């Protein structure tokens, strides 16, 4: 539906190179999320479900191409890619004129254009103690003066948005200059991150106490209806500028088919997205099979019925679903899963040879390929080879730090370093004291499966293990205080670069909280810090390989797996492709739904 | 009667204080630190300090408890820690679906279980009675989760008799006619067996009393004996059962809500516990505790109405 009432104003504005369009309101995409969202203030949320919605309402300066693999960043609300100074410290961008926020009573009936000042304000919010953003460090660690502004606000009790910050300069209505403390050749990844879309100051100040339920952005959709933890409805934003699909498929025939199907289509294609929160796997899966949902992430419990391994050893959709026209997409997630050792712990920590031997033996007894992948991940995962997801810059192709499954070798290693087996059948420490590993875990059924695998691994080494069960947040609290001896966890990359995971093993991250193992090696730090000063390329890759080798040598972590996404769409959903960095909402604007 | 009610209302104050203290101690002891859920893995000390100030967790425990008492007195629990939405608003949105589900379930269960209980009690000792009792025992030994999972799969998916799940915020009729029949059917299946056995035992006990024999000797018809005399005297445990269930109506049925996408209080409480969202947990607990005390008093008053011999002390 075209909003004619705005036409006079648009004519007055006169700066619209392309007119806004109306998506087909009859086309509805129905999806589900498996846990409740928290809200839609980009500065305040860190759960993937809220971010999935935010991604469709707010717009960062840059975006990822929908189809391009390897991943490619493109201008989003800016006229061109940022101009980067030769020393990698100054980024200058020019916001496209004629981009408007969705209508809101705060704008008093006027069209509200997006300007460089909106991004300046939005970026400043990440240092505001009141916002307390979970991703604040992605901005405050880099932009000159932002961290100090945050500290001043903590003392005063109020962030001063009007005082200048040296690293954020609005040169004119549309031009923004960001100055970084240190060279950073991959800051474009931050500028493309989903949480860094522009908000309007008027809206944030008007709804100060309730910004989570008043998202007003310039993106393709706007929030139409929200029943927290149950249902979210997005409607196409009538003020969204005309954006025509411009995905760049590579040589992949599937991607070329998508590009052909979506060629020339104006985004968003569907007029409405209905998102249901369905926490249980069965109703989610049955709703999809009954066509109450158009897209679903295949639940673990349905893997055996929905997928099978063909003669070539490839995972494919079961014939019954193929017959129904169901489409299957299998992609590797950009995540890491691992079990870490507390390097400050007197039993498993430290850098002496006997401690390294103990950690390595445990890694040798952990059956990633043999049991973890089939039992815990229903064969939908691949083993990690280093502390960076395979295929990303920094993943050191050709290097494999994943220990082979060899408990006999692990036992030999323990024997060699004086971990003797006592009369009770369990090993002691080299000094004769009892050896017991206390592994933190959670109370879920899935965690119990992992505990059983770990139990067998420790039994094979004659090491006594105790599982200490607590809620995830309590374990995180203990981990943060370096009180846990050992804990399994994981994380999804927020950018397609090894820096995102390696930063968690940098010694300076111990103080800031994210280096949970408290790993600290000067040779690792030197390689990491040097990598941050280099543009993406062979020299930087070499630094990452050094880091991976240091990690393999000292074994602060037992490498786990990278998960595979299996997503199914109904036959009438056209153009679905999982983007590894985009959230679950990354495809909503692109797909067409043609139930006829 | 009036003095009794006033006295009982007065006694609610120390009870409520006890509930508040218990909830507060339990949450602070085993509830989990919410800051680590709200901020995630990459938490800096500054972020931790900021969020603790915002949530009021930097205050001493006595101060936090006094604030809790104030919230109970004003019934203003502020905003959810997880979503920053008003707790009152959230609960107001949630209570309707829960009452729709659980209220319908209570009525249907009573209308089904009570006649069955009376019938099998009347035929006590016969094959029918033994068969029904055996079925009830078997039915009670099956987990409610099994009923829900199997029922949803078979009736909604395999046989396509109902939608798998759903809820329409705007239409009670749609919910009652389209989305609720299956959860209600499964809810009744889960609740019927224990209720039938429970009610049957009281009806059987009443049937053995002398007044029943006297009524029959007077020539009263069997339905009149059963439904006018026996049932009325057996109503006290029924009323107890119902009034004790009423406060928990607000919580709906957590499993049914979760599996059928009903946006009720039960699901909200589960999520609040999962996220250590103390304001929501406080609000729900206090609401349920208050309702339990009020309905307990109501039950006592109803006893007097059902059986004038009951003395209120």
HADDOCK unambig.tbl for C-alpha pairs under 7 A between the chains (distance, minus, plus):
assign (segid A and resid 38 and name CA) (segid B and resid 82 and name CA) 6.26 0.50 0.50
assign (segid A and resid 38 and name CA) (segid B and resid 83 and name CA) 4.64 0.50 0.50
assign (segid A and resid 39 and name CA) (segid B and resid 83 and name CA) 5.90 0.50 0.50
assign (segid A and resid 129 and name CA) (segid B and resid 50 and name CA) 6.02 0.50 0.50
assign (segid A and resid 132 and name CA) (segid B and resid 47 and name CA) 5.99 0.50 0.50
assign (segid A and resid 132 and name CA) (segid B and resid 50 and name CA) 6.82 0.50 0.50
assign (segid A and resid 132 and name CA) (segid B and resid 51 and name CA) 6.92 0.50 0.50
assign (segid A and resid 134 and name CA) (segid B and resid 39 and name CA) 5.09 0.50 0.50
assign (segid A and resid 134 and name CA) (segid B and resid 40 and name CA) 6.84 0.50 0.50
assign (segid A and resid 134 and name CA) (segid B and resid 43 and name CA) 7.00 0.50 0.50
assign (segid A and resid 230 and name CA) (segid B and resid 263 and name CA) 5.82 0.50 0.50
assign (segid A and resid 278 and name CA) (segid B and resid 261 and name CA) 6.45 0.50 0.50
assign (segid A and resid 279 and name CA) (segid B and resid 258 and name CA) 6.91 0.50 0.50
assign (segid A and resid 280 and name CA) (segid B and resid 258 and name CA) 6.89 0.50 0.50
assign (segid A and resid 280 and name CA) (segid B and resid 259 and name CA) 6.22 0.50 0.50
assign (segid A and resid 283 and name CA) (segid B and resid 164 and name CA) 6.48 0.50 0.50
assign (segid A and resid 283 and name CA) (segid B and resid 165 and name CA) 6.89 0.50 0.50
assign (segid A and resid 283 and name CA) (segid B and resid 259 and name CA) 6.08 0.50 0.50
assign (segid A and resid 286 and name CA) (segid B and resid 157 and name CA) 6.42 0.50 0.50
assign (segid A and resid 286 and name CA) (segid B and resid 164 and name CA) 6.65 0.50 0.50
assign (segid A and resid 287 and name CA) (segid B and resid 164 and name CA) 5.90 0.50 0.50
assign (segid A and resid 290 and name CA) (segid B and resid 157 and name CA) 6.82 0.50 0.50
assign (segid A and resid 473 and name CA) (segid B and resid 32 and name CA) 6.61 0.50 0.50
assign (segid A and resid 473 and name CA) (segid B and resid 33 and name CA) 6.47 0.50 0.50
assign (segid A and resid 473 and name CA) (segid B and resid 36 and name CA) 5.18 0.50 0.50
assign (segid A and resid 473 and name CA) (segid B and resid 37 and name CA) 5.43 0.50 0.50
assign (segid A and resid 474 and name CA) (segid B and resid 32 and name CA) 5.56 0.50 0.50
assign (segid A and resid 474 and name CA) (segid B and resid 33 and name CA) 6.21 0.50 0.50
assign (segid A and resid 476 and name CA) (segid B and resid 36 and name CA) 6.47 0.50 0.50
assign (segid A and resid 477 and name CA) (segid B and resid 36 and name CA) 6.22 0.50 0.50
assign (segid A and resid 512 and name CA) (segid B and resid 44 and name CA) 4.72 0.50 0.50
assign (segid A and resid 512 and name CA) (segid B and resid 45 and name CA) 6.54 0.50 0.50
assign (segid A and resid 513 and name CA) (segid B and resid 42 and name CA) 6.25 0.50 0.50
assign (segid A and resid 513 and name CA) (segid B and resid 43 and name CA) 5.64 0.50 0.50
assign (segid A and resid 513 and name CA) (segid B and resid 44 and name CA) 5.27 0.50 0.50
assign (segid A and resid 514 and name CA) (segid B and resid 41 and name CA) 6.48 0.50 0.50
assign (segid A and resid 514 and name CA) (segid B and resid 42 and name CA) 4.74 0.50 0.50
assign (segid A and resid 514 and name CA) (segid B and resid 43 and name CA) 6.54 0.50 0.50
